Amino acid sequence: MRRPPALILGGGPAGAAAAIALATHGIRATILDRARDVPDALCGGFLSWQTLAAVDRLGIAPDALNPNTITRVRLCVGTRTAEAPLPAPARAVSRARLDTLLLARAAALGVGIERGVTIRALEGRTARLGDGASVTGDAVLLATGKHDLRGSTRDAVADPDPILGIRVRLPASPAIGDAIELHLFDGGYAGLAVQEDGSANFCMAVARSRLQAAGDPAALLRAIADESPLVADRLATLDPAAPIDAIANVPYGWRTATTIDDVYRLGDQAAVIPSLAGEGIGIALASGVMAAQAIAAGTSAADYQHGFARRAARPLAAAGLIRAAADHRLGTRLLLAGVPIPGLARLAARLTRITHPGH
């Protein structure tokens, strides 16, 4: 049975960041990932100024992600819009690009990366693999994103009307410009930004009941476009044959302060922030670096998990309040009125950011 010093289950931003940070402490990690190739995971792909600084500290220049910056946030409800400058430039990047760069950096530091590995279950610090083999880590970091493993499922309370993630790519409209757009509609919201290849990433968080009422994702997109002229304008160039990606039952607002059998839980396995905050990748990177520092210092997984839960509490709470406001007509009016006020917009941006180790 193999026994690496650090076994990381999942090669997304959280797992890759942990591996890079462990390498700087002289601890060699092995990453196991189920995908044979680096996938373009369903994700909004927004990196705030603080997240960009964290990426830079991991050894990746922000210009390598996307040379173009985002300087404004634009809130769109029906025919109404409101804009405000961001506190500092941000960027949008596909997960394929981000994950590829992070994993390349990890590999350059000696991290072992094994792709196409099926992990059947996690039993203590032992991963049972699809081929019958097993791997035990001196330390185990669970970074499987929104996908749970048998033996380590998240303790999120089941939502009677859970949130689904739905994403399409389309040619960028000149109207988007250097903004991140947030489109609010009944039953959900969507983020829209231009990524490094020039395409626009339209990523929605929508209640399952809304999808069921429409019938299928394509019909849902048409229904939302019928309600919102601005969404209709953005989706006008969508190829009818373009793939629509989806993921079910996203527990937005969930976080854990506990862990199992000395396993360090990272990223979406530790906390899931409502996606309209644009801080999911930031939380993933912060958790990976923080876990690596804990392992290097001999801090237990339980103590790490408590500490990370405290760090994630404020941004999750603030994002939850904004999301709750977006779900109600009066709330959307208040948001539209508040976005152009620089002080309020900056406060909301600050409260929904997580503090990164070393920041």
C-alpha positions in Angstrom: 0.0 0.0 0.0 1.3 3.4 -1.0 1.6 6.0 1.8 2.5 9.5 0.6 3.1 12.3 3.1 0.1 14.2 1.9 -2.7 12.7 -0.1 -4.9 15.2 -1.9 -8.2 13.9 -3.4 -9.1 16.3 -6.2 -7.0 18.5 -8.5 -9.1 21.6 -8.7 -8.0 25.0 -7.3 -8.2 23.9 -3.6 -6.2 20.8 -4.1 -3.6 22.3 -6.4 -3.1 25.3 -4.0 -2.6 23.0 -1.1 -0.1 20.9 -3.0 1.9 24.0 -4.0 1.9 25.4 -0.5 2.9 22.0 0.9 5.8 21.9 -1.5 7.1 25.2 -0.2 7.2 23.6 3.2 9.1 20.6 1.9 6.2 18.2 2.1 5.6 16.2 -1.0 2.0 15.7 -2.0 0.2 13.3 -4.3 -2.9 14.5 -6.1 -5.5 11.9 -7.3 -8.2 13.2 -9.7 -11.0 11.4 -11.4 -10.8 13.2 -14.7 -8.3 12.0 -17.3 -7.9 15.5 -18.7 -8.2 18.9 -16.9 -11.9 19.7 -17.2 -13.6 23.0 -17.7 -15.6 22.7 -14.6 -18.9 24.5 -14.2 -17.9 27.8 -12.5 -18.4 31.5 -12.7 -14.7 32.0 -13.1 -14.5 35.3 -11.3 -11.2 36.1 -9.5 -11.3 39.2 -7.3 -8.3 41.4 -6.6 -7.6 39.5 -3.4 -7.8 36.1 -5.2 -5.5 37.4 -7.9 -2.9 38.3 -5.2 -3.3 34.8 -3.8 -2.7 33.3 -7.2 0.4 35.4 -7.6 1.7 34.2 -4.3 1.3 30.7 -5.6 3.6 31.5 -8.5 1.2 32.3 -11.3 1.1 35.8 -12.8 -2.4 37.2 -13.2 -1.7 38.1 -16.8 -1.2 34.4 -17.5 -4.8 33.9 -16.6 -6.4 36.6 -18.7 -4.7 39.8 -19.9 -7.9 41.7 -19.7 -9.3 43.1 -16.5 -12.7 43.6 -15.0 -13.2 47.0 -13.5 -16.9 47.3 -12.9 -19.9 45.4 -11.6 -23.2 45.8 -13.4 -26.5 44.7 -11.8 -29.3 43.9 -14.2 -32.9 43.3 -13.3 -35.4 43.3 -16.2 -34.7 46.5 -18.2 -33.0 48.2 -15.3 -29.3 48.4 -14.6 -26.9 49.9 -12.0 -23.1 50.0 -12.1 -20.3 50.6 -9.7 -16.5 50.4 -10.0 -14.8 47.5 -8.3 -12.4 48.3 -5.5 -9.6 47.0 -7.7 -9.3 45.2 -11.1 -10.5 41.6 -11.2 -10.3 39.0 -13.9 -12.4 36.2 -15.4 -10.8 32.9 -16.3 -12.1 29.4 -17.4 -11.5 26.6 -14.9 -9.6 24.7 -17.6 -7.1 27.6 -17.8 -6.8 28.2 -14.1 -6.6 24.5 -13.1 -4.0 23.8 -15.9 -1.7 26.6 -14.7 -2.1 25.6 -11.0 -1.4 21.9 -11.7 1.6 22.8 -13.9 3.0 24.9 -11.1 2.4 22.0 -8.6 4.1 19.5 -11.0 7.1 21.8 -11.4 7.5 21.7 -7.6 7.6 17.9 -7.6 4.0 17.2 -6.8 2.8 13.8 -8.0 -0.4 14.1 -10.1 -2.4 11.0 -11.1 -5.4 11.5 -13.4 -8.2 9.3 -14.4 -8.3 7.7 -10.9 -11.6 6.6 -9.6 -12.0 7.0 -5.8 -14.7 4.7 -4.5 -14.6 5.7 -0.9 -12.6 7.3 1.8 -12.2 5.2 5.0 -10.3 7.2 7.6 -7.0 8.3 5.8 -7.3 5.5 3.2 -8.7 6.1 -0.3 -10.2 3.0 -1.9 -9.7 3.1 -5.6 -11.8 1.8 -8.5 -9.1 -0.8 -9.5 -9.1 -2.3 -6.0 -6.0 -0.6 -4.8 -5.8 1.7 -1.9 -3.7 4.7 -0.9 -3.2 6.0 2.6 -1.9 9.4 3.4 -0.1 10.6 6.5 -2.4 13.6 6.0 -5.5 13.5 3.7 -6.9 16.6 2.1 -10.4 16.3 0.7 -10.8 18.6 -2.3 -13.4 16.9 -4.5 -15.4 20.1 -5.0 -19.1 19.7 -5.2 -18.8 15.9 -5.6 -19.1 13.9 -2.3 -17.2 10.7 -1.7 -18.7 7.7 0.1 -17.6 7.8 3.7 -17.1 11.6 3.7 -20.4 13.2 2.5 -21.1 16.8 3.6 -23.6 17.3 6.4 -25.6 20.0 4.6 -29.3 20.0 5.4 -31.4 18.9 2.4 -33.2 21.9 0.8 -36.7 21.1 -0.4 -36.0 23.3 -3.5 -32.3 23.0 -4.0 -30.1 25.2 -6.2 -28.8 24.0 -9.5 -25.8 25.3 -11.4 -26.3 25.8 -15.1 -23.7 27.2 -17.5 -23.5 28.0 -21.2 -20.8 29.7 -23.3 -21.5 32.3 -25.9 -19.7 34.8 -28.1 -19.0 37.9 -26.0 -21.3 40.9 -26.6 -19.5 44.3 -26.8 -22.1 45.5 -24.3 -20.5 43.5 -21.6 -17.2 45.4 -21.9 -15.0 45.3 -18.9 -17.8 44.5 -16.5 -19.0 41.5 -14.5 -22.7 41.4 -15.0 -25.2 40.0 -12.4 -28.6 39.3 -13.8 -31.4 38.7 -11.3 -34.6 36.9 -12.2 -37.4 35.0 -10.6 -35.9 31.8 -9.0 -32.3 32.6 -9.4 -29.5 34.8 -10.9 -26.7 34.6 -13.4 -23.2 35.9 -13.7 -21.7 36.9 -17.0 -18.1 37.8 -17.8 -15.6 37.6 -20.7 -13.0 34.9 -20.2 -9.4 34.6 -21.6 -10.5 33.1 -24.9 -12.9 35.9 -25.6 -16.1 33.8 -24.9 -18.7 34.9 -22.4 -19.4 32.6 -19.5 -23.1 32.7 -18.5 -23.3 30.8 -15.3 -26.6 30.5 -13.4 -27.7 29.5 -9.9 -31.4 28.6 -10.2 -34.0 26.8 -8.0 -34.8 23.3 -9.2 -38.5 24.2 -9.2 -37.8 26.8 -11.8 -36.1 24.3 -14.1 -38.9 21.8 -13.5 -41.5 24.4 -14.5 -39.6 25.1 -17.7 -39.0 21.4 -18.6 -35.4 21.4 -19.5 -32.3 23.8 -19.4 -32.8 25.1 -23.0 -36.4 25.9 -22.3 -35.4 27.6 -19.0 -33.0 29.9 -20.9 -35.7 30.8 -23.3 -38.1 31.6 -20.4 -35.6 33.8 -18.6 -34.8 35.6 -21.9 -38.6 36.2 -22.4 -38.7 37.9 -18.9 -35.5 39.9 -19.2 -34.7 41.9 -22.4 -31.1 42.2 -21.2 -30.7 38.5 -20.8 -32.3 38.1 -24.2 -29.8 40.5 -25.7 -26.8 38.5 -24.2 -28.2 35.1 -25.3 -29.0 36.3 -28.8 -25.7 34.9 -30.1 -26.0 31.6 -28.4 -25.6 28.6 -30.7 -28.7 26.4 -30.3 -26.4 23.4 -30.5 -24.1 24.7 -27.8 -23.8 22.4 -24.8 -25.5 23.3 -21.6 -23.6 22.1 -18.5 -25.4 21.5 -15.2 -24.8 20.4 -11.7 -27.4 19.5 -9.1 -28.0 20.3 -5.4 -25.4 22.9 -4.7 -25.6 23.7 -0.9 -25.0 27.4 -1.1 -24.4 29.0 2.4 -23.2 25.7 3.9 -19.9 25.4 5.9 -18.6 22.9 8.3 -16.6 23.3 11.5 -16.1 19.5 11.9 -14.2 16.9 10.0 -13.8 13.1 10.0 -10.9 10.9 11.0 -8.3 13.7 10.7 -9.2 14.7 7.1 -8.6 18.3 6.0 -11.7 19.5 4.1 -11.0 22.1 1.4 -12.9 24.3 -1.0 -16.6 23.3 -1.5 -16.0 20.4 0.9 -15.5 23.0 3.6 -17.7 26.0 2.6 -19.9 26.9 -0.3 -20.5 30.6 -0.7 -23.5 31.9 -2.8 -22.1 32.3 -6.3 -23.2 35.8 -6.9 -20.4 36.9 -4.5 -17.8 35.7 -6.9 -15.6 34.3 -4.1 -15.8 30.5 -4.7 -12.3 30.3 -6.1 -11.0 32.6 -3.5 -12.4 30.3 -0.8 -10.9 27.3 -2.5 -7.4 28.8 -2.7 -7.5 30.1 0.9 -8.6 26.8 2.3 -5.8 24.9 0.4 -3.1 27.2 1.6 -4.4 27.3 5.2 -4.6 23.5 5.3 -1.0 23.2 4.0 0.2 25.6 6.7 -1.7 23.7 9.3 -0.1 20.4 8.2 3.4 22.0 8.2 2.8 23.3 11.7 1.5 20.0 13.0 -2.0 21.5 13.5 -4.8 18.9 13.6 -7.5 18.7 11.0 -10.1 19.5 13.6 -8.3 22.7 14.7 -7.8 23.7 11.0 -11.5 23.1 10.3 -12.6 25.2 13.2 -10.2 28.0 12.1 -11.3 27.9 8.5 -15.0 27.9 9.5 -14.4 31.1 11.5 -12.6 32.7 8.6 -15.3 31.8 6.1 -18.2 32.9 8.4 -18.3 36.6 7.5 -18.2 36.3 3.7 -20.8 33.5 3.7 -23.1 35.5 5.9 -22.7 38.7 3.9 -23.2 36.8 0.6 -26.3 35.1 2.1 -27.9 38.4 2.9 -27.3 39.7 -0.6 -28.7 36.5 -2.1 -31.8 36.7 0.2 -32.3 40.3 -1.0 -32.0 39.2 -4.6 -34.8 36.7 -4.1 -37.4 39.4 -3.3 -38.7 42.3 -5.4 -38.2 44.9 -2.7 -34.7 43.6 -2.2 -33.8 43.9 -5.8 -35.0 47.5 -5.8 -32.7 48.2 -2.8 -29.8 46.5 -4.5 -30.3 48.6 -7.7 -30.4 51.7 -5.6 -27.4 50.7 -3.5 -25.0 49.5 -6.2 -24.2 53.1 -7.5 -23.3 54.3 -4.0 -19.5 53.8 -3.9 -19.4 53.3 -0.1 -22.0 50.6 -0.1 -20.7 48.8 -3.1 -17.2 48.8 -1.6 -18.5 47.6 1.7 -20.4 44.7 0.1 -17.3 43.8 -1.9 -15.1 43.8 1.2 -17.5 41.8 3.4 -17.9 39.0 0.8 -14.1 38.5 0.5 -12.3 35.9 2.5 -9.0 36.8 4.2 -6.2 34.8 2.6 -3.3 33.4 4.6 -0.3 35.8 4.2 -2.5 38.6 2.9 
